[in-house]
Amino acid sequence: MARMFRVLGFWTLIIGLMAYAGHMVEMALLFFLQTAFFVLLGYLKLTERTYILSFWGYMLVSFTGFSYWTIFEMSNPF
C-alpha cells in the first residue's frame, strides 16, 4: 500500500510539471503539495488501515473543495 502512495506522488508530480509548463502556477503548486503529501505518506510505513483511512480523508477533502469551487467560485457560463 505504501508503494501506491509513491505512485500517486509520481503522477501528481507529472501533472504538476505539465501545469507549470502550461503557465498554470497555482495548479502546479497545488499538485506539488499533493506530491509531497503522497511521497511523505509513502515512506512512513504505516498500517494498511491507516493508508486507506488517510486516502478516504484525502478524497473527502478534495471532493468537497472541488464541489465548493465549481459551485460558488466559478462564474456561470450562461
LINPEBEL-V268483 format. One record per helix or strand of 3 or more residues. SS is the DSSP state (A for helix, B for strand). FROM is the first residue (numbers start at 1). LEN is the number of residues. If there is no record, write none. Layout:
BEGIN
ss->SS from->FROM len->LEN
ss->SS from->FROM len->LEN
END
This chain:
BEGIN
ss->A from->2 len->20
ss->A from->25 len->18
ss->A from->48 len->26
END
